[in-house]
Amino acid sequence: MPKFESMNHLEEYRGRLLSSRNPQEPQVLVCGGPGCLPMGSEEVAAAFQAELKQRGLNGNVVLKESGCQGLCAKAVKVMLRPQGITYQQVTAEDVPEIVEATLVNGKILDKFCYQDPADGSVKAYKSKVPFYQGQRPIVLGKMDLIDPTSLDDYLAQGGYQALQKVLGGKSPEAVIDAVERSGLRGRGGGGFPTGRKWRLCRQAPGDVKYLICNGDEGDPGAFMDRAVMEGDPHAVLEGMIIGGFAIGANQGYIYVRHEYPLAVKRLALAIDQAREAGLLGANLLGSGFSFDVKISKGAGAFVCGEETALIASMEGDIGEPHPRPPYPAVAGLWGKPTVINNVETWANVPAIMSHGPEWYAAIGTENSKGTKVFSLVGAVNNTGLVEVPMGTTLRQMVYDLGGGIRDGGEFKAVQTGGPSGGCIPKQFLDLPVDYDSLQSVGSIMGSGGMIVMDETSCMVDVARYFMSFLHDESCGKCTPCREGTKHLLEILTEITKGNGKEEHIPLMEELCDTMAAASLCGLGQSAVNPVRSTLKYFREEYEAHILHKKCPALVCRPLLKYTVDPETCTGCLACVRECPVDAIHGEAAEPQVIDQELCVKCGMCHAVCKFDAVKVES
Amino acid sequence: MTDPQRLETIMSRYAGVAADLIPVLQDIQDEFNYLPKDELKVVAQHLNVPLTRVYSVATFFKMFSLEPRGKHLIRVCLGTACHLRGGQRLVETVGRRLNVGPGHATEDLQFSLETVGCLGSCAQAPLMMIDDKYFGRMAVDKVPKILKPYKP
């Protein structure tokens, strides 16, 4: 890779690169995204490599490991280009068959294609799979086209063209104007208008300014930023460089949580590549503008997703938030004006500059423009990453893209916004999702986690789960959050144990009001959302626990009773081996009996029984 | 016991200012697998920060351990999707198989067991990691087979 001295130099290189590439060249892209990696994608890629080599095809077929291909439920995903065939649930053992049939003989293998549950039809091409049809990929658009470790791949897809456009003739003010007109709002959850934030920072007095990419994706249930950092790292860098030019910053930082080792590795590689190519460093593309990026690794604290806590930890201190104002745009890192935006926000910037703000603003709703990436997980059939226009309804996401509730179950709620969000019940399924609509029903957009729950989820347990998480993650600086999360957790735990009292409900409501009003940062202020929303929409579940000492979803352990059905028990003793307290007795090949005095209701027996002989009731 | 050479190599990568504290501690933990007390004293001197601040940071952030950790790090995800699909039962099973509680190391220092807020592969819940390898769609009866290759 040469060091690009000018815009023309880069454009000439891109021209040569494109003319050297044959668009009809056969390509195998094995998904290496967050959903496929745990399901053996590395083994599948290795099997392709070995098989292609053995058949002498390694010169004709290009093998790549791509970013997230979206439909994680059907891991491991493989994309075959140029046809656009998308195979699913591929294992290393399947690879020789795929190479022989599809790559050599051009035959599509139905068994690796998506089958529409509605009519049983086979969908071989990505464009025909319902999961992808309602999507509008902008941030995820290059995921299944490029190898994220290749700068050439990014350039071949038009990468860094937005930067060329900006450095080649736009003023910083014009860039800020464009971002403002696009209507882009912060994708980390707050939804603050990005252009306005940049303008505040640009106008703030001071020669030295900083820019931070917040990759501390701590919301449990959200992995879109991980997928972007791992799958298209140059898009994040390009957005940051444009942002640095706009606000007048020469140094940027990417703060990545240490739980994402691959994201750190991919970003570090992209930074090295960009430096070598003259896309980072001094005098970028001969423009006179200099910009560099460093990675700062988080050390494991949810509160560091909050911008002032993040800055504190970057300065070498514990991650405690500070009161705002002053906002970081005025006094941030080392007291200097600093813009902090989330990964997905930065990744939107190149597309906005390339296609223009009007193009972007034409997508979405009146006050929420563009698209949003969601991690659609939980009790839906098609779990995965989706990118949809703002204003897409929950029903479209759960049923059209998500393929409905798994195992033919009933939709109960969708949880958005992580621990700061709420549980949205069935009556709002037709809600068009944007920043304002989610707030109007007691939740928030958050970073884009969307956890679908069916009747097997207990909403009191969900509230207790989030409170336990928040109590653990509360930094302890302010009293309302530190003590509030503690007491809410205690009360919720008592309710799930069957010790709830009627007066607990108004007490929790009062605690929520105090925390929301008096907590120092967003963590404490929004920590009440999981409790408030479940109290509002699922009060009957609280009442079942408090008044009748029952958990209708069969989740809260102390309220359960496990028994063995003597008719179906085969006496295989699997449960006996797994029981941690030796509470199950009986002869081999004879029905077993659970000693209710000893049973701790952990549910191990139920989990391991292959014959569905362990019954649970409340 | 301090190991001046290993620590010196780490410190030489940094300017020696207070802001380097977290990356220095991360490097020490990478190198020593935990944060040895004697090393922390040297860090405080090198970066010219009070030892209390070093401890404050080392105990605030979840990734740091002041106790020696096991050779293999097992992380069980307790993110929302994993919680709903039996993540808690998974932690209990791993803990019982290895006779260790979350946040601790086995007596032979072969394993450390930790729980994590979210590992970011929510579509494959419940999930666990051993060192850098992910195991998706876990079930309690898969645990013994998965642990086996890591046992001494």
Boltz contact constraints between the chains, C-beta under 6 A:
constraints:
  - contact:
      token1: [A, 34]
      token2: [B, 120]
      max_distance: 6.0
  - contact:
      token1: [A, 34]
      token2: [B, 121]
      max_distance: 6.0
  - contact:
      token1: [A, 35]
      token2: [B, 123]
      max_distance: 6.0
  - contact:
      token1: [A, 35]
      token2: [B, 124]
      max_distance: 6.0
  - contact:
      token1: [A, 37]
      token2: [B, 134]
      max_distance: 6.0
  - contact:
      token1: [A, 38]
      token2: [B, 121]
      max_distance: 6.0
  - contact:
      token1: [A, 38]
      token2: [B, 124]
      max_distance: 6.0
  - contact:
      token1: [A, 38]
      token2: [B, 134]
      max_distance: 6.0
  - contact:
      token1: [A, 38]
      token2: [B, 136]
      max_distance: 6.0
  - contact:
      token1: [A, 39]
      token2: [B, 136]
      max_distance: 6.0
  - contact:
      token1: [A, 72]
      token2: [B, 123]
      max_distance: 6.0
  - contact:
      token1: [A, 220]
      token2: [B, 79]
      max_distance: 6.0
  - contact:
      token1: [A, 220]
      token2: [B, 80]
      max_distance: 6.0
  - contact:
      token1: [A, 220]
      token2: [B, 117]
      max_distance: 6.0
  - contact:
      token1: [A, 220]
      token2: [B, 118]
      max_distance: 6.0
  - contact:
      token1: [A, 221]
      token2: [B, 79]
      max_distance: 6.0
  - contact:
      token1: [A, 221]
      token2: [B, 80]
      max_distance: 6.0
  - contact:
      token1: [A, 221]
      token2: [B, 81]
      max_distance: 6.0
  - contact:
      token1: [A, 221]
      token2: [B, 122]
      max_distance: 6.0
  - contact:
      token1: [A, 223]
      token2: [B, 120]
      max_distance: 6.0
  - contact:
      token1: [A, 223]
      token2: [B, 122]
      max_distance: 6.0
  - contact:
      token1: [A, 226]
      token2: [B, 120]
      max_distance: 6.0
  - contact:
      token1: [A, 258]
      token2: [B, 63]
      max_distance: 6.0
  - contact:
      token1: [A, 299]
      token2: [B, 22]
      max_distance: 6.0
  - contact:
      token1: [A, 299]
      token2: [B, 61]
      max_distance: 6.0
  - contact:
      token1: [A, 299]
      token2: [B, 63]
      max_distance: 6.0
  - contact:
      token1: [A, 300]
      token2: [B, 61]
      max_distance: 6.0
  - contact:
      token1: [A, 300]
      token2: [B, 62]
      max_distance: 6.0
  - contact:
      token1: [A, 300]
      token2: [B, 63]
      max_distance: 6.0
  - contact:
      token1: [A, 301]
      token2: [B, 61]
      max_distance: 6.0
  - contact:
      token1: [A, 315]
      token2: [B, 19]
      max_distance: 6.0
  - contact:
      token1: [A, 316]
      token2: [B, 18]
      max_distance: 6.0
  - contact:
      token1: [A, 316]
      token2: [B, 19]
      max_distance: 6.0
  - contact:
      token1: [A, 316]
      token2: [B, 21]
      max_distance: 6.0
  - contact:
      token1: [A, 316]
      token2: [B, 22]
      max_distance: 6.0
  - contact:
      token1: [A, 318]
      token2: [B, 56]
      max_distance: 6.0
  - contact:
      token1: [A, 318]
      token2: [B, 57]
      max_distance: 6.0
  - contact:
      token1: [A, 318]
      token2: [B, 60]
      max_distance: 6.0
  - contact:
      token1: [A, 375]
      token2: [B, 122]
      max_distance: 6.0
  - contact:
      token1: [A, 377]
      token2: [B, 81]
      max_distance: 6.0
  - contact:
      token1: [A, 377]
      token2: [B, 122]
      max_distance: 6.0
  - contact:
      token1: [A, 377]
      token2: [B, 123]
      max_distance: 6.0
  - contact:
      token1: [A, 378]
      token2: [B, 81]
      max_distance: 6.0
  - contact:
      token1: [A, 383]
      token2: [B, 123]
      max_distance: 6.0
  - contact:
      token1: [A, 384]
      token2: [B, 123]
      max_distance: 6.0
  - contact:
      token1: [A, 451]
      token2: [B, 80]
      max_distance: 6.0
  - contact:
      token1: [A, 451]
      token2: [B, 81]
      max_distance: 6.0
  - contact:
      token1: [A, 457]
      token2: [B, 84]
      max_distance: 6.0
  - contact:
      token1: [A, 465]
      token2: [B, 83]
      max_distance: 6.0
  - contact:
      token1: [A, 580]
      token2: [B, 96]
      max_distance: 6.0
  - contact:
      token1: [A, 607]
      token2: [B, 140]
      max_distance: 6.0
  - contact:
      token1: [A, 608]
      token2: [B, 141]
      max_distance: 6.0
